[in-house]
């Protein structure tokens, strides 16, 4: 027999023994009878006959509150093993009973809704969770699972409604989640060209999270899309003080806006200022490229070498090697640089990931919602191998 069954059945058997003992100590008029069929079903489970056990449990006629809860536990066991169809049959059988009190009925409905959810029957699960949101004892648990459904179905407006309710009634703070959900709606507005509505939704995001980084990035994009590059730059540069770790995410946008305005002096000033707060290789590369455009290849290589000495990372070293490769005078040097670059590139790529601070999920790109645990805003910037500064 599968050891997992034994592990699950141990508490069931213990509960059965407790009920039997209680039965013997309870005054006659309060005795609770556990039907023999229930033990027959347990025996079938122990003999690895789950189908027969299920038939016996469903056919059991004499059920009181104790055995009802045992049936729920058995249904949960089936669901946890991935046998959702069996779990569903047990819980549907319980829900059909007319002699359940309100509390047991609510519990049975909640278990059935979880069966539908695990089976991917989201319409049925949503309907039951919506009904259960009206019942205080299961309102929070139903709301959390309903939020998962709307997340998976990308129904952001409904997710916002549920999150706001959870924020009011649960002990958890959903403000951060609500802000991201409004940003999702704003992103849809941007894609359809409804910029005014996008701004309204971004404003709602800031209402729930005044330091919503994603809202800052979206506001800057909206301003740039409307050719208001001065305002876009001001919005993005607020990250220098609000969240400097994200400057690497916007440096290309800021560069484009400054170049559109023809203000390369201010672009250089921004890059110098940004490097004091964040040594992201994207900022270093942008600064070196600007120098190459204005002063030539030699000045760019010198600047890159200076910056990497001041802010040493393997990514920076890789860029220095790439610039030396372009300037190599002999084929032998080129091959040496290319080999060294290849080796360092492998180390950098395997070591640079955005990581979720909640579950540890890693990705090469920034996700506002972690693909692993579905937490919003939990992905942190890439961590790359750092080197000790070089002193001359």
C-alpha positions in Angstrom: 0.0 0.0 0.0 1.2 3.6 -0.7 2.8 4.9 2.5 1.1 8.2 1.9 -2.3 6.5 2.5 -1.0 5.1 5.8 0.2 8.6 7.0 -3.1 10.1 6.1 -5.1 7.3 7.7 -3.3 7.4 11.0 -5.1 10.5 12.2 -8.3 9.2 10.8 -7.9 6.0 12.8 -7.0 8.0 15.9 -10.1 10.1 15.5 -12.2 7.0 15.1 -10.7 5.5 18.3 -11.4 8.8 20.1 -15.0 8.8 19.0 -15.4 5.2 20.1 -14.0 6.0 23.5 -16.2 9.0 23.8 -19.1 6.9 22.8 -18.5 4.6 25.7 -18.2 7.4 28.2 -21.2 9.4 27.0 -24.6 9.0 28.7 -26.9 6.8 26.8 -29.2 9.5 25.4 -26.2 11.4 24.0 -24.4 8.4 22.4 -23.1 8.8 18.9 -23.1 5.7 16.7 -20.4 5.2 14.1 -21.7 3.0 11.4 -19.9 -0.3 10.7 -19.9 0.7 7.0 -17.5 3.5 7.8 -14.9 1.0 9.2 -15.5 -1.3 6.2 -14.5 1.7 4.0 -11.4 2.3 6.1 -10.5 -1.4 5.7 -10.9 -1.1 1.9 -8.5 1.8 1.9 -6.0 -0.1 3.9 -6.3 -2.9 1.4 -5.6 -0.5 -1.5 -9.2 -0.6 -2.8 -10.0 3.1 -3.1 -12.9 2.6 -5.5 -14.7 0.2 -3.3 -14.0 2.4 -0.3 -15.5 5.4 -2.0 -18.6 3.4 -2.9 -19.0 2.3 0.7 -18.6 5.9 2.1 -21.1 7.3 -0.4 -23.6 4.5 0.4 -23.3 5.1 4.2 -26.8 5.9 5.4 -26.4 6.7 9.0 -24.3 9.8 9.4 -24.0 12.3 12.3 -21.8 15.3 12.7 -18.7 13.2 13.7 -18.9 11.0 10.6 -19.7 13.9 8.3 -16.5 15.6 9.3 -14.7 12.3 8.7 -16.1 12.2 5.2 -14.9 15.7 4.6 -11.4 14.7 5.8 -11.5 11.7 3.5 -12.5 14.0 0.6 -9.6 16.2 1.4 -7.3 13.2 1.4 -8.5 12.3 -2.1 -8.0 15.8 -3.3 -4.4 16.1 -1.9 -3.6 12.9 -3.7 -4.8 14.4 -6.9 -7.9 12.2 -7.1 -10.2 15.2 -7.5 -13.1 13.2 -9.0 -13.4 11.0 -5.8 -13.1 14.1 -3.6 -15.8 15.8 -5.6 -18.2 12.9 -5.3 -17.8 12.8 -1.5 -18.3 16.5 -1.1 -21.2 16.7 -3.5 -22.9 13.9 -1.6 -22.5 15.9 1.6 -23.8 19.1 0.1 -27.0 17.3 -1.2 -27.9 16.3 2.4 -30.8 18.3 3.9 -30.0 17.5 7.5 -26.7 19.6 7.7 -26.6 22.6 9.9 -25.4 25.9 8.4 -21.9 25.5 9.7 -21.4 22.0 8.3 -23.0 23.0 5.0 -20.7 26.0 4.7 -17.7 23.7 5.3 -18.9 21.1 2.8 -19.4 23.9 0.2 -16.0 25.2 0.8 -14.4 21.8 0.3 -16.4 21.3 -2.9 -15.3 24.7 -4.2 -11.7 23.7 -3.6 -12.3 20.4 -5.5 -13.6 22.4 -8.5 -10.6 24.8 -8.2 -8.1 22.1 -8.3 -9.8 20.4 -11.2 -9.6 23.7 -13.1 -13.4 24.1 -13.1 -13.0 27.8 -12.3 -16.6 28.9 -13.3 -18.0 26.4 -10.7 -15.4 27.3 -8.1 -16.0 31.0 -8.6 -19.7 30.6 -8.2 -19.3 28.7 -4.9 -16.6 31.1 -3.5 -18.8 34.1 -4.3 -21.6 32.5 -2.3 -19.2 31.7 0.5 -17.9 35.3 0.7 -21.2 36.1 2.3 -20.5 33.7 5.2 -18.3 35.1 7.9 -16.7 31.9 9.0 -15.2 31.2 5.6 -15.2 34.6 4.0 -11.5 35.2 4.1 -10.4 31.8 2.9 -13.0 31.9 0.1 -11.8 35.4 -0.9 -8.2 34.3 -1.1 -8.9 31.4 -3.4 -11.3 33.6 -5.5 -8.4 36.1 -5.9 -6.2 33.3 -7.2 -8.9 32.5 -9.8 -9.1 36.1 -11.0 -5.2 36.2 -11.1 -5.1 33.2 -13.3 -7.9 34.4 -15.5 -6.4 37.9 -15.6 -9.7 39.5 -14.5 -8.1 42.4 -12.8 -11.2 44.5 -12.0 -12.8 41.5 -10.1 -9.4 40.8 -8.4 -9.3 44.4 -7.2 -12.8 44.1 -5.7 -11.9 41.0 -3.8 -8.5 42.4 -2.7 -10.2 45.5 -1.3 -12.6 43.4 0.7 -9.8 41.2 2.0 -7.9 44.3 3.0 -10.8 45.3 5.1 -11.5 42.0 6.8 -8.3 40.1 7.0 -5.2 40.6 9.1 -3.0 40.8 5.9 -2.2 44.0 4.1 -3.3 43.9 0.5 -2.5 47.5 -0.4 0.6 46.5 -2.4 -1.4 43.9 -4.3 -4.2 46.3 -5.0 -1.8 48.9 -6.4 -0.3 46.3 -8.8 -3.7 45.2 -9.9 -4.6 48.8 -10.8 -1.3 48.9 -12.7 -2.4 45.8 -14.7 -5.6 47.6 -15.7 -3.6 50.7 -16.6 -1.3 48.5 -18.8 -4.4 47.3 -20.6 -5.6 50.9 -21.1 -2.2 51.8 -22.5 -2.3 49.0 -25.0 -5.7 50.1 -26.2 -4.7 53.8 -26.4 -6.9 54.9 -23.5 -4.3 57.0 -21.9 -6.7 59.1 -19.8 -8.2 56.0 -18.2 -4.6 54.6 -17.7 -3.7 57.7 -15.7 -6.8 57.4 -13.6 -5.9 53.8 -12.7 -2.3 54.7 -12.0 -3.6 57.4 -9.6 -5.7 54.7 -7.8 -2.6 52.6 -7.6 -0.7 55.5 -5.8 -3.7 55.9 -3.5 -3.1 52.4 -2.2 0.7 52.5 -2.4 2.3 55.9 -2.4 5.6 54.4 -3.4 4.3 52.2 -6.2 7.4 51.8 -8.4 5.5 50.3 -11.3 3.2 53.3 -11.3 6.2 55.6 -11.6 7.5 53.7 -14.6 4.1 53.7 -16.2 3.5 57.4 -15.6 6.9 58.2 -17.2 6.0 56.0 -20.2 2.6 57.8 -20.6 4.3 61.2 -20.6 6.9 60.1 -23.2 4.2 58.6 -25.4 2.5 62.0 -25.3 5.8 63.6 -26.3 6.1 65.3 -23.0 9.7 64.2 -22.5 10.6 66.8 -19.9 7.9 65.5 -17.6 8.8 61.9 -18.4 12.4 62.5 -17.4 11.3 64.2 -14.2 9.1 61.2 -13.3 11.7 58.6 -14.0 14.4 60.5 -12.2 12.4 60.5 -9.1 13.6 56.9 -8.8 17.0 58.3 -7.9 15.6 59.0 -4.4 12.5 56.8 -4.3 14.0 53.5 -5.5 17.5 53.7 -7.0 17.7 49.9 -7.5 15.3 50.4 -10.4 17.3 53.0 -12.3 18.7 50.3 -14.6 15.1 49.6 -15.7 14.6 53.1 -17.0 18.0 54.2 -18.1 17.2 53.4 -21.8 14.0 55.4 -21.6 15.7 58.4 -20.0 18.4 58.3 -22.6 15.9 58.3 -25.4 14.0 61.2 -24.0 17.1 63.3 -23.4 18.3 62.6 -27.0 14.8 63.5 -28.3 15.2 66.8 -26.5 18.8 67.1 -27.8 20.1 67.6 -24.3 23.1 65.4 -24.1 24.8 67.4 -21.4 21.9 66.7 -19.0 22.0 63.1 -20.0 25.6 62.9 -19.0 24.8 64.6 -15.7 22.0 62.1 -15.0 24.3 59.1 -15.8 27.0 60.4 -13.5 24.4 61.0 -10.7 22.8 57.6 -11.3 26.1 55.8 -11.0 26.6 57.3 -7.5 23.4 55.4 -6.4 23.4 52.3 -8.7 26.2 50.6 -10.6 23.9 48.6 -12.8 25.9 47.6 -15.9 23.2 49.1 -18.1 23.9 52.6 -16.7 27.7 52.0 -17.2 27.2 50.9 -20.8 24.9 53.8 -21.6 27.5 56.2 -20.2 30.4 54.6 -22.1 28.3 54.6 -25.4 27.5 58.3 -24.9 31.2 59.0 -24.5 32.1 56.9 -27.6 29.5 59.0 -29.6 30.9 62.3 -28.4 34.6 61.6 -27.9 35.5 58.4 -29.8 36.4 54.8 -29.1 39.5 55.5 -27.1 37.8 57.8 -24.7 35.0 55.3 -24.3 37.4 52.5 -23.5 39.2 54.6 -20.9 36.0 55.6 -19.3 34.8 52.0 -19.2 38.0 50.9 -17.6 37.8 53.7 -15.0 34.2 52.9 -14.1 34.9 49.1 -13.8 37.8 49.9 -11.5 35.6 52.0 -9.3 32.6 49.7 -9.5 34.0 46.2 -10.3 31.7 43.5 -11.4 32.2 40.6 -13.8 29.7 42.2 -16.1 31.9 45.3 -16.2 35.0 43.3 -16.8 33.2 41.6 -19.7 32.5 45.0 -21.3 36.1 46.0 -20.9 37.2 42.8 -22.6 34.7 43.5 -25.4 36.1 47.0 -26.0 39.7 45.7 -25.9 38.7 42.9 -28.4 37.5 45.6 -30.8 40.9 47.4 -30.4 43.0 44.2 -30.6 45.9 44.5 -33.0 46.5 40.9 -33.7 44.4 37.8 -34.4 46.1 36.1 -31.5 44.9 38.8 -29.1 41.4 38.7 -30.6 41.2 34.9 -29.9 42.5 35.4 -26.3 39.9 38.1 -25.6 37.1 36.1 -27.2 37.9 33.1 -25.1 38.1 35.1 -21.9 34.9 36.9 -22.7 33.1 33.6 -23.4 34.2 32.2 -20.0 33.2 35.3 -18.1 29.9 35.6 -20.0 29.0 32.1 -18.9 29.7 33.0 -15.2 27.6 36.2 -15.5 24.6 34.6 -17.2 24.4 31.7 -14.8 24.8 34.1 -11.8 22.5 36.9 -12.8 18.8 36.4 -12.0 15.9 38.4 -10.7 14.9 36.4 -7.6 11.7 36.3 -5.5 12.2 37.3 -1.9 9.3 35.1 -0.9 9.9 31.7 -2.7 13.3 32.1 -4.3 12.0 31.8 -7.9 14.6 33.0 -10.3 14.2 34.6 -13.8 16.3 36.4 -16.3 13.7 39.2 -16.6 11.7 41.3 -14.2 8.2 40.0 -13.4 5.9 42.3 -11.4 4.1 39.1 -10.2 6.3 36.2 -9.2 5.5 33.2 -11.6 6.3 30.9 -8.7 4.3 32.1 -5.6 2.2 34.7 -7.4 3.3 37.4 -5.0 3.2 40.9 -6.4 6.3 43.1 -6.4 8.5 40.4 -4.8 11.1 40.0 -7.6 14.4 41.6 -6.7 17.1 43.0 -9.0 19.7 40.7 -10.4 22.6 39.8 -8.1 25.8 39.5 -10.0 29.3 38.5 -8.7 31.1 41.5 -7.4 34.9 42.0 -7.2 37.0 44.0 -4.8 37.8 47.6 -5.9 41.2 48.0 -7.7 43.4 50.6 -6.1 46.2 52.2 -8.0 
